[in-house]
Amino acid sequence: MIDFFNIELDDSNNTPKYKQIVESISQLIQSGNIKYGQKLPSINQVSFDYYISRDTVEKAYSILKESGVIESIKGRGHFVVNSKPKTQNRILVVFNKLSSYKKEIFNTFCETLGETASIYFHVHHCEFENFKTIINENLNGYNYYVIMPHFNNFNFKKFNTLMQKIKKEKIILLDEIIPNFTHYNSCIYQDFKDDIFSALNEAKQNLLKYKTLCLVFPKGFNYPYPTLIVQGFMFFCIINNIKSELISQIHSLHKIKKNTAYIVVKESDLVNLIKNIRLSQLELAQEVGVLSYNDTPLKEILSNGISVISTDFKAMGKTAAKTIIENKSVLQKNEFKFIERNSL
């Protein structure tokens, strides 16, 4: 059933009729005269009732649809999907995975936006086909698309083709910048190669007392880590003439090497490393060092404090939210730093 309501149109107003329709319907929804889930009159019906062209009504409905106020269902008509069009953005958030770090970004993003947005969350698990399905099923009804583009096998052409289906102004990229890809409004990213190089330089005086730096970089997992981390690590070691070692994991029986500082990416490797250091009876921060990638509250207290190199996840979520609140375009490298504790 389609409830009756009046769309206010003023012939003496210089504002185009399609904009008047958008404004009138938005106000009716905001005031509660048109409710969430309610079906709107058809384009033909509005055209007939108000003596205006079908193209004018179609343009107004298209704007309401693009802004996430209404949604069209094939064969059924147009329905209200945002009961607060004046105050709320509908935002589709698509992350590559769930982790304590991603949750920190997401939670800060949501807290900063507060009641100004309705947020819909999906995970593509680093599989492009999953991501493609999520995007294709949600092409309409959102004001913004916040995307983490980490994939197992990245294909620029396929990604670019898919993103062209969404207006550039609606796309916000998080965590990674894609070379030669410019179809986005904002990007808040980590520069994985430069970040680890710069952070290791900050930690240089702590690291030079060890003969070897060993990077524990995971391989063969469903969720890939950026290989630029390895490049930045190797570059640091070469520039500073430090002996380097690269291994893929720390297993439960791993033999800990004296005079080595371990840089650990994965948390399960960190746990095994700390256990094995204790079993080896080597003195932490004297005979063996530990530097962990990405900070968590637990690392502040584990073994009296684990030194970390980490981006500011809360800052990333907050910056992304502010681009929406302030309606601005941002290209910003997220802060990455060395935090000294008691493990080096």
C-alpha positions, 0 to 999 in steps of 0.5 A, spaced: 500 500 500 502 507 498 500 512 503 498 519 500 503 524 502 504 531 498 510 533 495 511 540 495 513 544 488 513 551 487 512 554 480 515 561 482 521 558 485 527 558 481 530 551 484 529 546 479 523 541 480 527 535 481 531 538 486 524 540 489 522 533 489 528 531 492 528 536 498 520 535 499 521 527 500 527 528 504 523 532 509 517 528 509 522 522 511 525 526 516 519 528 519 516 521 519 510 523 514 514 518 510 516 512 514 522 507 513 520 501 508 514 505 505 513 504 498 513 511 494 509 512 488 511 510 481 515 515 477 509 515 472 504 516 478 508 522 480 509 525 473 501 524 472 499 527 479 504 533 479 504 535 471 511 534 471 515 530 466 517 523 467 524 525 466 524 530 472 521 525 477 526 520 474 532 524 476 529 526 483 528 518 484 535 517 482 539 522 486 535 519 492 537 512 490 544 515 489 544 518 496 542 512 500 535 515 501 531 510 497 532 503 494 529 500 488 526 493 487 525 490 480 518 489 479 516 492 486 518 499 486 522 504 490 522 504 498 525 508 503 531 505 506 534 511 510 529 514 515 534 520 517 536 522 510 538 529 513 543 526 518 545 519 516 550 517 511 549 509 509 556 506 509 559 500 506 565 498 509 569 492 506 575 489 510 580 484 508 580 480 515 578 481 522 583 482 527 585 486 533 588 491 529 582 491 524 577 492 529 581 498 532 580 501 526 573 499 525 571 501 532 574 508 532 571 509 525 564 508 528 565 512 534 567 518 530 561 518 526 557 516 531 549 517 529 551 521 523 552 514 519 549 507 518 554 502 517 554 495 514 560 491 515 563 485 510 569 481 510 572 479 503 578 474 506 583 477 501 579 473 495 577 478 490 571 474 487 568 475 494 570 482 494 567 482 487 560 479 489 560 484 495 560 490 491 556 488 485 550 486 490 551 493 494 552 498 488 546 502 490 544 505 496 550 507 499 553 514 500 560 511 501 564 505 500 570 504 505 575 499 502 581 495 504 584 492 498 588 487 500 588 480 496 591 474 495 592 475 487 591 482 486 589 484 478 589 491 477 585 491 471 579 487 474 579 491 481 579 497 476 574 495 472 569 493 478 571 500 482 569 504 476 562 502 477 562 506 483 562 514 483 569 516 485 567 521 490 564 515 494 570 511 495 575 511 501 581 506 501 584 504 507 591 501 509 594 500 502 595 505 496 595 502 489 600 504 484 596 508 478 589 507 481 586 514 482 579 512 482 577 514 489 576 520 494 580 519 499 586 514 501 589 513 508 595 508 507 601 505 510 607 505 506 610 498 508 617 499 505 618 506 508 615 505 514 619 499 517 625 502 514 624 509 518 622 505 524 628 501 524 632 507 523 629 510 530 630 503 533 637 503 530 641 504 537 637 499 540 639 494 534 646 495 533 648 491 539 646 485 536 650 481 530 644 479 526 637 481 525 632 476 523 625 478 520 620 472 521 615 474 515 609 469 514 608 465 508 603 460 505 597 463 509 590 465 507 591 472 509 598 475 505 602 480 509 605 485 504 612 483 501 614 490 501 615 489 509 621 484 507 624 489 502 624 495 507 627 490 512 633 488 507 634 495 505 635 497 512 640 491 513 644 493 507 644 500 508 647 499 515 651 493 514 647 489 518 647 481 517 640 479 516 636 473 516 629 471 513 625 466 516 617 464 515 615 462 522 617 460 529 615 453 531 615 451 538 622 447 538 625 453 534 632 454 537 633 461 539 640 464 536 644 468 541 646 475 539 640 476 534 634 481 534 628 478 532 622 482 528 616 478 528 610 480 524 605 474 526 602 474 534 603 466 534 610 467 532 611 472 538 608 467 543 613 461 541 619 466 541 617 468 548 616 461 550 623 459 547 627 465 549 625 463 556 627 455 555 633 457 552 635 461 558 638 467 554 637 474 557 632 478 553 634 485 551 641 483 552 643 476 549 637 476 544 632 482 542 625 482 540 621 487 536 614 486 534 610 488 528 603 492 530 602 494 537 596 491 542 595 493 549 598 486 551 604 487 548 605 493 553 605 488 559 608 481 556 615 480 558 615 487 562 613 490 555 615 488 548 618 493 543 614 495 537 614 498 530 606 500 529 602 504 525 596 508 529 590 504 528 585 509 531 588 515 527 587 511 521 579 510 523 578 517 525 581 520 519 577 516 515 571 518 519 573 525 518 573 525 511 566 523 511 564 528 516 567 534 513 566 532 506 573 532 504 578 529 500 584 526 503 591 522 501 594 521 507 600 516 510 598 514 516 603 515 522 608 509 523 613 509 529 617 505 534 615 504 541 621 502 545 619 498 551 624 492 555 625 487 549 631 490 545 
